[in-house]
Amino acid sequence: MHNITFVVFTYNEEARIERVIRNFQNFGSILIADNKSTDRTVEIASKYGCDILIREENYDFVENQHLVNLIYEKVCSEWIYWSFADEMLNIDTLINLTEVIKSDKFDIINMDRKNYNNGKFCYNMFHGYTHKVFRKHSIDFSTNTIHGMGVPTVKEDRICTLPDKYFIHHFSSYTASSYLNTINKYTDVEIKGDVKFNGSLSKILWQFSKRLLKNYFFDGGYKAGFTGMESVLLLLCYEWVKNIKLYEQEQKLDRSTIESKNNEIRDSILRDFNQDKQ
């Protein structure tokens, strides 16, 4: 009997959800935490016997304590795997997870996530470790922010970090157009936090150098060809759209205030016409 539930967050994932369910189904229970999909996501999941939780509220991000508490009520197992429909695991990784859980030596399992862009493996480019697997109540999400995974409530020696060969396959399906929409959505959420604008030339040069040298070359992004360079440029775009929005926020710039400034210039232009009439 497996003591883990794979919680998969979905919205209109009929094209991907079946493969994800087949990936996990022999290793634990599956709970689909669905955001009121309008396609066949829930129908497909129900056909496979998955539990369903319809998320009645809209959240800026799912890693928040309110939603976690709802999931705790729905999940019977002691352990949770926090997943999305664009992720899968190799069988060796799933077996390893099961062995770590059975050992009862840990409360959190920290895993690396590696990306595929345009259908190409991007090696360690923008990879990152996160607390993907955890025992109930071992992470505090009450002060979590977007892109975060809460704060562990257990001692460091109760956290297991898996070798990077046991990684999460993250399959991005973003085009440049759809990623730009995501940039706009996520940066709106990020600037709500305690973040300050930093538009110094040194930071611009540092960010570009870091992304190019570390992510593209050192982390192996160049092996994915132009896809690697595209990923660097889009992430830089993300970072600077956020910074530009912070600048606008601090300067109280919106369409109304900008038009007010423009009107001052327009009025000065019109004053010249009035002087000519005189």
Backbone as CSV, one residue per row, in Angstrom:
resi,resn,N_x,N_y,N_z,CA_x,CA_y,CA_z,C_x,C_y,C_z
1,MET,0.851,-1.190,0.000,0.000,0.000,0.000,0.889,1.244,0.000
2,HIS,0.739,2.082,-1.021,1.547,3.286,-1.118,0.981,4.373,-0.211
3,ASN,1.892,5.113,0.422,1.487,6.128,1.381,1.698,7.530,0.801
4,ILE,1.346,7.711,-0.462,1.547,9.001,-1.118,0.396,9.295,-2.077
5,THR,0.039,10.568,-2.155,-0.948,11.025,-3.126,-0.281,12.018,-4.062
6,PHE,-0.424,11.785,-5.348,0.094,12.701,-6.357,-0.992,13.738,-6.642
7,VAL,-0.772,14.949,-6.163,-1.732,16.036,-6.380,-1.324,16.753,-7.657
8,VAL,-2.228,16.753,-8.653,-1.929,17.355,-9.952,-2.862,18.546,-10.167
9,PHE,-2.292,19.719,-10.331,-3.076,20.932,-10.550,-3.353,21.092,-12.045
10,THR,-4.624,21.305,-12.371,-5.005,21.322,-13.783,-5.960,22.450,-14.106
11,TYR,-5.920,22.843,-15.359,-6.950,23.678,-15.977,-6.901,23.415,-17.477
12,ASN,-7.960,22.801,-17.995,-8.055,22.465,-19.426,-6.807,21.712,-19.910
13,GLU,-6.577,20.553,-19.298,-5.393,19.749,-19.599,-5.746,18.422,-20.268
14,GLU,-6.824,18.393,-21.058,-7.240,17.117,-21.660,-6.161,16.520,-22.572
15,ALA,-5.302,17.346,-23.149,-4.274,16.841,-24.059,-3.108,16.187,-23.318
16,ARG,-2.924,16.516,-22.024,-1.743,16.021,-21.311,-2.057,15.139,-20.107
17,ILE,-3.250,15.252,-19.555,-3.510,14.650,-18.249,-3.443,13.127,-18.258
18,GLU,-3.835,12.475,-19.349,-3.838,11.009,-19.366,-2.430,10.448,-19.188
19,ARG,-1.449,11.024,-19.853,-0.071,10.545,-19.719,0.442,10.739,-18.292
20,VAL,0.068,11.837,-17.668,0.498,12.100,-16.287,-0.103,11.064,-15.340
21,ILE,-1.383,10.771,-15.517,-2.048,9.772,-14.677,-1.388,8.406,-14.846
22,ARG,-1.111,8.027,-16.085,-0.462,6.738,-16.342,0.940,6.701,-15.738
23,ASN,1.591,7.844,-15.660,2.918,7.935,-15.073,2.894,7.601,-13.578
24,PHE,1.852,8.055,-12.869,1.815,7.948,-11.408,0.955,6.795,-10.873
25,GLN,0.059,6.250,-11.679,-1.041,5.449,-11.148,-0.615,4.194,-10.375
26,ASN,0.534,3.646,-10.656,0.961,2.437,-9.945,1.786,2.724,-8.697
27,PHE,1.934,4.004,-8.352,2.809,4.370,-7.236,2.085,5.110,-6.113
28,GLY,0.799,5.341,-6.266,0.058,6.002,-5.208,-1.298,6.476,-5.703
29,SER,-2.040,7.139,-4.827,-3.321,7.723,-5.217,-3.061,8.992,-6.024
30,ILE,-4.071,9.411,-6.791,-3.949,10.626,-7.590,-5.151,11.520,-7.290
31,LEU,-4.852,12.766,-6.948,-5.893,13.767,-6.745,-5.722,14.852,-7.795
32,ILE,-6.750,15.085,-8.576,-6.745,16.158,-9.564,-7.363,17.396,-8.915
33,ALA,-6.537,18.436,-8.711,-7.018,19.697,-8.140,-7.307,20.638,-9.305
34,ASP,-8.537,20.616,-9.762,-8.886,21.261,-11.028,-9.508,22.637,-10.828
35,ASN,-9.136,23.550,-11.706,-9.595,24.934,-11.625,-10.785,25.176,-12.565
36,LYS,-11.811,24.337,-12.415,-13.053,24.458,-13.198,-12.783,24.395,-14.701
37,SER,-12.137,23.322,-15.127,-11.854,23.121,-16.548,-13.137,23.074,-17.366
38,THR,-13.042,23.553,-18.591,-14.190,23.518,-19.505,-14.013,22.450,-20.586
39,ASP,-12.922,21.705,-20.529,-12.704,20.629,-21.496,-12.921,19.276,-20.805
40,ARG,-12.280,18.196,-21.278,-12.523,16.841,-20.786,-11.540,16.419,-19.680
41,THR,-10.829,17.363,-19.079,-9.836,17.016,-18.049,-10.431,16.159,-16.942
42,VAL,-11.499,16.623,-16.335,-12.110,15.907,-15.205,-12.705,14.577,-15.669
43,GLU,-13.286,14.560,-16.844,-13.856,13.314,-17.384,-12.783,12.244,-17.553
44,ILE,-11.649,12.617,-18.104,-10.549,11.674,-18.307,-10.008,11.183,-16.964
45,ALA,-9.813,12.115,-16.033,-9.303,11.738,-14.715,-10.267,10.804,-13.993
46,SER,-11.555,11.076,-14.100,-12.568,10.220,-13.456,-12.554,8.819,-14.055
47,LYS,-12.339,8.726,-15.356,-12.278,7.423,-16.030,-11.166,6.564,-15.449
48,TYR,-10.081,7.184,-15.013,-8.949,6.465,-14.424,-9.089,6.281,-12.915
49,GLY,-10.199,6.716,-12.353,-10.441,6.513,-10.923,-9.756,7.515,-10.019
50,CYS,-9.322,8.643,-10.559,-8.661,9.668,-9.743,-9.686,10.373,-8.849
51,ASP,-9.247,10.810,-7.694,-10.071,11.700,-6.881,-10.051,13.088,-7.507
52,ILE,-11.132,13.829,-7.315,-11.256,15.150,-7.931,-11.555,16.194,-6.861
53,LEU,-10.801,17.290,-6.901,-11.086,18.455,-6.071,-11.249,19.649,-7.002
54,ILE,-12.450,20.205,-7.059,-12.689,21.387,-7.882,-12.343,22.620,-7.052
55,ARG,-11.408,23.401,-7.542,-10.978,24.609,-6.831,-11.982,25.724,-7.101
56,GLU,-12.803,26.010,-6.107,-13.874,26.998,-6.289,-13.345,28.427,-6.287
57,GLU,-12.226,28.652,-5.611,-11.641,29.987,-5.569,-10.514,30.109,-6.579
58,ASN,-10.299,31.327,-7.077,-9.162,31.595,-7.951,-8.002,32.118,-7.113
59,TYR,-6.816,31.534,-7.340,-5.630,31.918,-6.579,-4.578,32.481,-7.533
60,ASP,-3.798,33.460,-7.058,-2.678,33.951,-7.862,-1.677,32.835,-8.104
61,PHE,-1.506,31.955,-7.120,-0.643,30.788,-7.240,-1.165,29.733,-6.271
62,VAL,-0.930,28.460,-6.589,-1.556,27.372,-5.833,-0.819,27.026,-4.548
63,GLU,0.417,27.477,-4.402,1.198,27.129,-3.218,0.849,28.065,-2.061
64,ASN,-0.390,28.066,-1.659,-0.820,28.917,-0.550,-1.531,28.070,0.503
65,GLN,-1.493,28.531,1.742,-1.943,27.714,2.868,-3.421,27.351,2.787
66,HIS,-4.234,28.258,2.284,-5.674,27.977,2.208,-5.947,26.772,1.322
67,LEU,-5.341,26.749,0.150,-5.544,25.622,-0.763,-4.884,24.358,-0.227
68,VAL,-3.715,24.508,0.384,-3.038,23.340,0.976,-3.930,22.684,2.022
69,ASN,-4.594,23.479,2.854,-5.484,22.931,3.887,-6.646,22.164,3.262
70,LEU,-7.183,22.671,2.148,-8.262,21.958,1.455,-7.768,20.613,0.932
71,ILE,-6.541,20.605,0.437,-5.957,19.361,-0.075,-5.723,18.377,1.059
72,TYR,-5.233,18.870,2.204,-5.040,17.996,3.358,-6.344,17.284,3.742
73,GLU,-7.456,18.005,3.683,-8.753,17.416,4.030,-9.153,16.321,3.042
74,LYS,-8.742,16.476,1.794,-9.146,15.549,0.737,-8.226,14.322,0.646
75,VAL,-6.973,14.498,1.062,-5.960,13.446,0.907,-5.899,12.563,2.145
76,CYS,-5.937,11.254,1.931,-5.880,10.297,3.048,-4.453,9.861,3.364
77,SER,-3.562,9.941,2.403,-2.183,9.496,2.629,-1.413,10.497,3.481
78,GLU,-0.292,10.013,4.022,0.551,10.867,4.856,1.434,11.785,4.014
79,TRP,1.781,11.333,2.801,2.691,12.067,1.931,1.968,12.647,0.716
80,ILE,2.520,13.760,0.212,1.961,14.434,-0.964,3.088,14.709,-1.953
81,TYR,2.796,14.447,-3.231,3.679,14.891,-4.307,2.975,16.050,-5.010
82,TRP,3.619,17.190,-5.090,3.031,18.433,-5.611,3.351,18.533,-7.098
83,SER,2.346,18.361,-7.957,2.646,18.176,-9.372,1.759,19.015,-10.279
84,PHE,2.181,19.093,-11.531,1.440,19.798,-12.570,1.381,18.923,-13.820
85,ALA,0.483,19.265,-14.731,0.252,18.421,-15.894,1.375,18.499,-16.924
86,ASP,2.342,19.376,-16.710,3.468,19.464,-17.646,4.720,18.791,-17.090
87,GLU,4.538,17.901,-16.096,5.675,17.231,-15.474,5.484,15.713,-15.472
88,MET,6.608,14.972,-15.587,6.586,13.521,-15.456,7.877,13.051,-14.803
89,LEU,7.877,11.788,-14.329,9.038,11.200,-13.671,9.413,9.880,-14.325
90,ASN,10.713,9.578,-14.373,11.162,8.253,-14.803,10.777,7.219,-13.752
91,ILE,10.700,5.958,-14.160,10.334,4.892,-13.220,11.386,4.750,-12.115
92,ASP,12.671,4.928,-12.450,13.723,4.834,-11.418,13.527,5.903,-10.344
93,THR,13.092,7.076,-10.758,12.867,8.164,-9.808,11.699,7.832,-8.891
94,LEU,10.622,7.292,-9.455,9.460,6.926,-8.656,9.795,5.820,-7.657
95,ILE,10.572,4.851,-8.093,11.003,3.779,-7.189,11.843,4.358,-6.057
96,ASN,12.735,5.285,-6.388,13.586,5.912,-5.378,12.762,6.709,-4.375
97,LEU,11.760,7.439,-4.863,10.867,8.185,-3.964,10.180,7.242,-2.983
98,THR,9.696,6.145,-3.501,9.006,5.161,-2.659,9.930,4.630,-1.563
99,GLU,11.177,4.361,-1.918,12.137,3.832,-0.939,12.459,4.861,0.139
100,VAL,12.593,6.136,-0.253,12.872,7.190,0.729,11.706,7.325,1.704
101,ILE,10.478,7.282,1.186,9.293,7.391,2.043,9.215,6.210,3.009
102,LYS,9.474,5.011,2.516,9.410,3.814,3.352,10.477,3.826,4.448
103,SER,11.578,4.492,4.210,12.661,4.512,5.203,12.260,5.247,6.479
104,ASP,11.294,6.146,6.373,10.780,6.932,7.502,11.864,7.799,8.164
105,LYS,12.898,8.141,7.386,13.980,8.971,7.919,13.778,10.451,7.605
106,PHE,12.828,10.750,6.720,12.688,12.119,6.237,11.221,12.554,6.228
107,ASP,11.032,13.884,6.150,9.687,14.459,6.048,9.492,15.247,4.757
108,ILE,10.581,15.604,4.117,10.529,16.372,2.866,11.555,15.787,1.902
109,ILE,11.180,15.690,0.633,12.112,15.239,-0.398,12.296,16.375,-1.404
110,ASN,13.538,16.803,-1.530,13.905,17.910,-2.402,14.375,17.349,-3.743
111,MET,13.780,17.841,-4.855,14.079,17.270,-6.168,14.442,18.361,-7.174
112,ASP,15.299,17.970,-8.114,15.674,18.873,-9.199,14.629,18.775,-10.318
113,ARG,14.364,19.914,-10.956,13.448,19.944,-12.100,14.190,20.501,-13.309
114,LYS,14.206,19.721,-14.399,14.921,20.122,-15.615,13.930,20.305,-16.760
115,ASN,14.265,21.231,-17.639,13.291,21.733,-18.602,13.480,21.221,-20.024
116,TYR,12.344,21.109,-20.707,12.303,20.885,-22.151,11.594,22.096,-22.764
117,ASN,12.257,22.771,-23.697,11.642,23.875,-24.426,11.643,23.547,-25.913
118,ASN,10.550,23.841,-26.573,10.402,23.516,-28.004,10.658,22.034,-28.278
119,GLY,10.351,21.192,-27.294,10.552,19.754,-27.456,12.003,19.313,-27.336
120,LYS,12.878,20.199,-26.840,14.295,19.864,-26.705,14.712,19.908,-25.242
121,PHE,15.509,18.937,-24.829,16.037,18.910,-23.470,17.060,20.024,-23.317
122,CYS,16.922,20.825,-22.261,17.795,21.991,-22.058,18.834,21.775,-20.960
123,TYR,19.087,20.514,-20.610,20.123,20.160,-19.649,19.885,20.877,-18.311
124,ASN,20.870,21.575,-17.766,20.668,22.240,-16.474,20.231,23.696,-16.608
125,MET,19.817,24.086,-17.776,19.416,25.478,-18.003,18.134,25.785,-17.236
126,PHE,18.225,26.730,-16.296,17.108,27.151,-15.463,16.515,25.999,-14.650
127,HIS,17.336,24.998,-14.357,16.873,23.927,-13.477,16.821,24.455,-12.056
128,GLY,16.174,23.722,-11.173,16.139,24.167,-9.789,15.550,23.112,-8.867
129,TYR,16.092,23.038,-7.654,15.584,22.111,-6.652,14.389,22.718,-5.922
130,THR,13.435,21.885,-5.592,12.256,22.343,-4.858,11.715,21.208,-4.002
131,HIS,10.971,21.554,-2.954,10.414,20.552,-2.034,9.138,19.960,-2.638
132,LYS,9.313,19.071,-3.591,8.178,18.540,-4.344,7.386,17.485,-3.581
133,VAL,8.026,16.779,-2.672,7.388,15.678,-1.959,7.509,15.952,-0.465
134,PHE,6.390,15.892,0.237,6.469,16.239,1.662,5.369,15.559,2.465
135,ARG,5.705,15.308,3.719,4.731,14.789,4.666,3.803,15.938,5.075
136,LYS,2.543,15.644,5.296,1.588,16.682,5.678,2.115,17.512,6.845
137,HIS,1.931,18.815,6.740,2.267,19.790,7.785,3.774,19.968,8.002
138,SER,4.592,19.454,7.095,6.038,19.637,7.240,6.525,20.907,6.544
139,ILE,5.614,21.593,5.848,5.949,22.864,5.201,4.877,23.885,5.558
140,ASP,5.313,25.079,5.901,4.407,26.188,6.213,4.262,27.066,4.968
141,PHE,3.045,27.167,4.455,2.785,27.958,3.251,2.120,29.301,3.573
142,SER,1.989,29.646,4.835,1.184,30.809,5.225,1.759,32.128,4.731
143,THR,3.079,32.213,4.573,3.687,33.456,4.086,4.348,33.264,2.726
144,ASN,3.923,32.261,2.007,4.552,31.939,0.732,4.267,33.005,-0.321
145,THR,5.184,33.129,-1.297,5.011,34.043,-2.416,5.088,33.262,-3.720
146,ILE,4.708,33.894,-4.821,4.716,33.229,-6.120,6.113,32.691,-6.434
147,HIS,6.172,31.503,-7.024,7.392,30.762,-7.357,8.051,30.139,-6.131
148,GLY,7.475,30.339,-4.936,8.043,29.750,-3.727,7.371,28.428,-3.398
149,MET,7.951,27.706,-2.440,7.394,26.422,-2.006,7.375,26.355,-0.493
150,GLY,7.021,27.477,0.148,6.851,27.501,1.580,8.152,27.407,2.363
151,VAL,7.998,27.258,3.685,9.138,27.179,4.605,9.039,25.875,5.391
152,PRO,10.077,25.032,5.365,10.030,23.774,6.117,9.831,24.020,7.612
153,THR,9.038,23.179,8.236,8.820,23.255,9.689,9.575,22.149,10.411
154,VAL,10.408,21.430,9.675,11.166,20.315,10.252,12.651,20.644,10.202
155,LYS,13.447,19.876,10.933,14.883,20.100,10.969,15.518,19.726,9.630
156,GLU,16.675,20.320,9.391,17.377,20.127,8.119,17.673,18.653,7.846
157,ASP,17.973,17.885,8.916,18.319,16.473,8.705,17.105,15.614,8.363
158,ARG,15.905,16.229,8.360,14.690,15.514,7.947,14.321,15.821,6.496
159,ILE,15.231,16.528,5.805,15.019,16.849,4.389,16.002,16.049,3.547
160,CYS,15.477,15.269,2.624,16.306,14.446,1.741,16.425,15.132,0.374
161,THR,17.645,15.364,-0.076,17.869,15.924,-1.411,18.324,14.802,-2.334
162,LEU,17.511,14.517,-3.336,17.833,13.421,-4.247,18.958,13.823,-5.202
163,PRO,19.810,12.856,-5.595,20.806,13.134,-6.644,20.110,13.630,-7.905
164,ASP,20.793,14.477,-8.680,20.110,15.116,-9.807,19.765,14.163,-10.946
165,LYS,20.229,12.914,-10.871,19.799,11.951,-11.890,18.334,11.568,-11.693
166,TYR,17.812,11.792,-10.490,16.391,11.553,-10.223,15.646,12.894,-10.331
167,PHE,15.490,13.369,-11.557,14.932,14.703,-11.727,13.523,14.669,-12.314
168,ILE,12.854,15.790,-12.191,11.518,15.979,-12.753,11.666,16.453,-14.192
169,HIS,10.983,15.802,-15.116,10.952,16.247,-16.505,9.854,17.305,-16.642
170,HIS,10.260,18.531,-16.915,9.296,19.625,-17.061,9.176,19.986,-18.540
171,PHE,7.982,19.754,-19.104,7.759,19.954,-20.534,7.030,21.280,-20.777
172,SER,7.797,22.317,-21.090,7.183,23.607,-21.398,6.608,23.569,-22.811
173,SER,5.411,24.113,-22.975,4.807,24.193,-24.309,4.587,25.647,-24.732
174,TYR,5.313,26.555,-24.066,5.178,27.965,-24.392,5.729,28.278,-25.780
175,THR,4.978,29.069,-26.531,5.544,29.778,-27.672,5.938,31.164,-27.167
176,ALA,6.631,31.929,-27.993,6.988,33.288,-27.581,5.727,34.079,-27.243
177,SER,4.678,33.913,-28.051,3.436,34.657,-27.837,2.771,34.286,-26.515
178,SER,2.645,32.995,-26.245,1.979,32.581,-25.004,2.832,32.905,-23.777
179,TYR,4.155,32.873,-23.932,5.025,33.211,-22.804,4.908,34.694,-22.457
180,LEU,4.731,35.532,-23.469,4.548,36.955,-23.208,3.272,37.197,-22.406
181,ASN,2.224,36.422,-22.698,0.995,36.530,-21.892,1.260,36.122,-20.444
182,THR,2.058,35.068,-20.258,2.393,34.599,-18.918,3.240,35.624,-18.177
183,ILE,4.183,36.237,-18.890,5.003,37.292,-18.287,4.106,38.377,-17.705
184,ASN,3.124,38.799,-18.476,2.240,39.877,-18.023,1.457,39.457,-16.783
185,LYS,0.974,38.217,-16.771,0.193,37.720,-15.640,1.046,37.589,-14.378
186,TYR,2.181,36.903,-14.488,2.991,36.624,-13.303,3.667,37.872,-12.749
187,THR,4.128,38.771,-13.616,4.777,39.979,-13.113,3.781,40.870,-12.378
188,ASP,2.521,40.861,-12.798,1.497,41.602,-12.055,1.393,41.091,-10.618
189,VAL,1.522,39.771,-10.449,1.460,39.183,-9.111,2.725,39.511,-8.328
190,GLU,3.884,39.404,-8.978,5.161,39.602,-8.276,5.333,41.009,-7.727
191,ILE,4.856,42.005,-8.435,5.088,43.378,-7.968,4.187,43.752,-6.795
192,LYS,3.272,42.852,-6.415,2.472,43.091,-5.222,3.301,42.921,-3.948
193,GLY,4.395,42.192,-4.052,5.209,41.918,-2.876,6.149,43.068,-2.546
194,ASP,7.024,42.825,-1.598,7.975,43.835,-1.139,9.206,43.813,-2.037
195,VAL,9.013,44.291,-3.280,10.082,44.288,-4.272,10.307,45.720,-4.733
196,LYS,11.566,46.109,-4.886,11.897,47.472,-5.264,12.508,47.517,-6.658
197,PHE,12.284,48.632,-7.341,12.853,48.842,-8.666,14.360,49.043,-8.572
198,ASN,15.094,48.383,-9.475,16.528,48.597,-9.585,16.872,48.663,-11.064
199,GLY,17.000,49.872,-11.575,17.229,50.043,-13.006,18.632,50.491,-13.340
200,SER,19.584,50.145,-12.485,20.953,50.583,-12.732,21.541,49.871,-13.943
201,LEU,22.422,50.573,-14.655,23.084,49.984,-15.818,23.884,48.761,-15.416
202,SER,24.511,48.809,-14.243,25.307,47.663,-13.787,24.446,46.417,-13.621
203,LYS,23.195,46.591,-13.138,22.321,45.428,-12.969,21.907,44.861,-14.325
204,ILE,21.632,45.749,-15.281,21.267,45.287,-16.622,22.388,44.428,-17.211
205,LEU,23.619,44.950,-17.130,24.766,44.227,-17.677,25.028,42.931,-16.917
206,TRP,24.845,42.965,-15.577,25.065,41.773,-14.760,24.057,40.685,-15.102
207,GLN,22.784,41.054,-15.220,21.762,40.049,-15.518,22.015,39.396,-16.870
208,PHE,22.345,40.216,-17.877,22.604,39.648,-19.195,23.815,38.728,-19.159
209,SER,24.888,39.170,-18.508,26.110,38.360,-18.424,25.851,37.053,-17.680
210,LYS,25.104,37.148,-16.579,24.806,35.951,-15.782,24.022,34.942,-16.605
211,ARG,22.966,35.410,-17.279,22.133,34.493,-18.062,22.930,33.871,-19.209
212,LEU,23.736,34.671,-19.867,24.487,34.168,-21.008,25.580,33.200,-20.573
213,LEU,26.389,33.596,-19.580,27.519,32.770,-19.171,27.083,31.558,-18.369
214,LYS,26.250,31.785,-17.348,25.868,30.671,-16.475,24.862,29.739,-17.143
215,ASN,23.703,30.313,-17.539,22.615,29.467,-18.029,22.877,28.925,-19.434
216,TYR,23.350,29.769,-20.330,23.524,29.336,-21.723,24.758,28.467,-21.901
217,PHE,25.878,28.885,-21.310,27.120,28.138,-21.505,27.358,27.117,-20.390
218,PHE,27.510,27.567,-19.150,27.890,26.674,-18.058,26.839,25.593,-17.808
219,ASP,25.522,25.959,-17.843,24.456,24.995,-17.562,24.042,24.174,-18.788
220,GLY,24.696,24.406,-19.920,24.472,23.549,-21.085,23.353,23.976,-22.006
221,GLY,22.838,25.196,-21.852,21.760,25.639,-22.723,22.141,25.678,-24.191
222,TYR,23.429,25.923,-24.462,23.898,25.995,-25.855,23.691,24.676,-26.602
223,LYS,23.629,23.564,-25.844,23.440,22.255,-26.482,22.063,22.134,-27.132
224,ALA,21.123,22.990,-26.712,19.785,22.985,-27.308,19.692,23.940,-28.488
225,GLY,20.836,24.498,-28.915,20.852,25.373,-30.078,20.126,26.681,-29.828
226,PHE,19.404,27.139,-30.846,18.712,28.427,-30.727,17.667,28.401,-29.617
227,THR,17.111,27.223,-29.328,16.137,27.111,-28.234,16.736,27.593,-26.921
228,GLY,18.018,27.285,-26.694,18.673,27.748,-25.481,18.786,29.255,-25.438
229,MET,19.182,29.860,-26.550,19.285,31.314,-26.599,17.916,31.970,-26.470
230,GLU,16.913,31.381,-27.100,15.550,31.901,-26.989,15.097,31.914,-25.528
231,SER,15.421,30.857,-24.790,15.036,30.762,-23.384,15.699,31.861,-22.561
232,VAL,16.971,32.139,-22.839,17.681,33.210,-22.135,17.008,34.552,-22.390
233,LEU,16.719,34.829,-23.646,16.139,36.127,-24.011,14.752,36.307,-23.407
234,LEU,13.948,35.229,-23.396,12.605,35.338,-22.837,12.652,35.541,-21.320
235,LEU,13.594,34.878,-20.645,13.699,35.083,-19.198,14.176,36.500,-18.875
236,LEU,15.119,37.009,-19.664,15.536,38.398,-19.480,14.362,39.338,-19.688
237,CYS,13.528,39.028,-20.671,12.323,39.824,-20.916,11.427,39.798,-19.690
238,TYR,11.253,38.617,-19.095,10.444,38.478,-17.875,10.986,39.384,-16.776
239,GLU,12.290,39.296,-16.536,12.894,40.042,-15.443,12.773,41.548,-15.640
240,TRP,12.885,41.985,-16.890,12.849,43.423,-17.110,11.444,43.975,-17.260
241,VAL,10.505,43.183,-17.701,9.108,43.628,-17.647,8.707,43.848,-16.192
242,LYS,9.129,42.937,-15.308,8.840,43.112,-13.881,9.480,44.390,-13.349
243,ASN,10.730,44.632,-13.731,11.416,45.817,-13.241,10.781,47.105,-13.780
244,ILE,10.362,47.075,-15.030,9.691,48.247,-15.614,8.372,48.513,-14.901
245,LYS,7.634,47.455,-14.592,6.372,47.625,-13.862,6.613,48.186,-12.467
246,LEU,7.708,47.756,-11.825,8.047,48.305,-10.509,8.345,49.803,-10.611
247,TYR,9.058,50.184,-11.665,9.343,51.604,-11.879,8.043,52.386,-12.060
248,GLU,7.148,51.868,-12.884,5.863,52.550,-13.111,5.063,52.655,-11.816
249,GLN,5.136,51.597,-11.017,4.402,51.587,-9.750,4.957,52.638,-8.791
250,GLU,6.287,52.706,-8.670,6.902,53.668,-7.767,6.698,55.111,-8.218
251,GLN,6.663,55.315,-9.549,6.470,56.657,-10.088,4.991,57.006,-10.276
252,LYS,4.107,56.042,-9.863,2.647,56.237,-9.996,2.263,56.538,-11.446
253,LEU,2.801,55.731,-12.341,2.520,55.889,-13.763,1.454,54.891,-14.200
254,ASP,0.337,55.411,-14.668,-0.672,54.596,-15.330,-1.194,55.415,-16.506
255,ARG,-2.185,54.913,-17.204,-2.642,55.631,-18.401,-3.152,57.029,-18.054
256,SER,-3.800,57.152,-16.899,-4.354,58.445,-16.506,-3.252,59.464,-16.203
257,THR,-2.249,59.049,-15.395,-1.192,60.003,-15.043,-0.303,60.319,-16.243
258,ILE,-0.093,59.328,-17.106,0.704,59.570,-18.311,-0.016,60.556,-19.239
259,GLU,-1.330,60.367,-19.390,-2.098,61.282,-20.234,-2.121,62.689,-19.651
260,SER,-2.104,62.789,-18.334,-2.041,64.102,-17.700,-0.738,64.812,-18.062
261,LYS,0.372,64.067,-18.030,1.662,64.638,-18.430,1.648,65.004,-19.917
262,ASN,1.050,64.129,-20.728,0.972,64.411,-22.166,0.145,65.664,-22.437
263,ASN,-0.911,65.860,-21.653,-1.781,67.018,-21.856,-1.059,68.327,-21.569
264,GLU,-0.121,68.289,-20.613,0.665,69.488,-20.351,1.461,69.897,-21.583
265,ILE,2.005,68.881,-22.279,2.773,69.167,-23.499,1.830,69.607,-24.622
266,ARG,0.691,68.913,-24.735,-0.287,69.299,-25.760,-0.738,70.751,-25.583
267,ASP,-0.986,71.114,-24.321,-1.441,72.482,-24.041,-0.369,73.506,-24.395
268,SER,0.901,73.140,-24.159,1.977,74.068,-24.520,2.047,74.264,-26.029
269,ILE,1.757,73.183,-26.777,1.714,73.287,-28.238,0.588,74.220,-28.668
270,LEU,-0.563,74.057,-28.039,-1.721,74.879,-28.401,-1.515,76.339,-28.029
271,ARG,-0.740,76.614,-26.985,-0.493,78.000,-26.612,0.219,78.750,-27.722
272,ASP,1.083,78.055,-28.447,1.772,78.693,-29.573,0.782,79.107,-30.652
273,PHE,-0.274,78.297,-30.854,-1.283,78.656,-31.842,-2.065,79.889,-31.390
274,ASN,-2.345,79.944,-30.098,-3.076,81.102,-29.573,-2.267,82.386,-29.709
275,GLN,-0.945,82.299,-29.534,-0.088,83.470,-29.680,-0.055,83.957,-31.127
276,ASP,-0.088,83.012,-32.088,-0.095,83.380,-33.501,-1.364,84.165,-33.855
277,LYS,-2.515,83.799,-33.255,-3.788,84.473,-33.532,-3.762,85.910,-33.037
278,GLN,-3.025,86.131,-31.949,-2.940,87.470,-31.396,-2.080,88.364,-32.278
